[in-house]
């Protein structure tokens, strides 16, 4: 059997709140020159969806650069990078596309055993009316995880799921715009730190 964690609704909101709080506290720590506090909050930030992509709305790179400039910051920055969300083996960590109403995008993924895969679809500015849903399916079409909460999205928001297989698993990610307007979407799928997937 597969161990599955489905992140929807209230849990999606919780992740957003934690990410915002960690971002705020990290900036305060940077202004105060407190490397330890900055590192602690950056760890929470990247675990709750902060990315290492320069042009992403939730990029942690500016804060990590600030951390490295502080005494002892290089070592702490390495600890931050080691704790980021992960789980995908190979593939691309980010997919950028524009989906019109009713349009669907599919991508094959290979997931690493016993690591939590974090998949998030984020809407960009000008996506009024778009409603992004994401579904993770097994090769036989079985739904493994899904976030299809109804409602038009706003900038920086979209859909979020987490999934943890017990063995290396090939799946299909399905992204659909169920809304009435087009939207530019960034799909974030952090990669595993492993160099093999169940020895394959």
Secondary structure, DSSP 8 states (H G I E B T S, - for coil): --------HHHHHHHHHHHHHHHHHHHHHHHHT-HHHHHHHHHHHHHTT-BS-TTSTTB-HHHHHHHHTSTTHHHHHHHHHHTS---B-SS-SEEEEEE-TT-EEEEEEEE-TTS-EEEEEEE-TT-TT--EEEEEE-TTS-EEEEE---S---TT-EEEEEE--SS-EEEEEEEEE-SSS-EEEEEEE-B-S-S-STT-
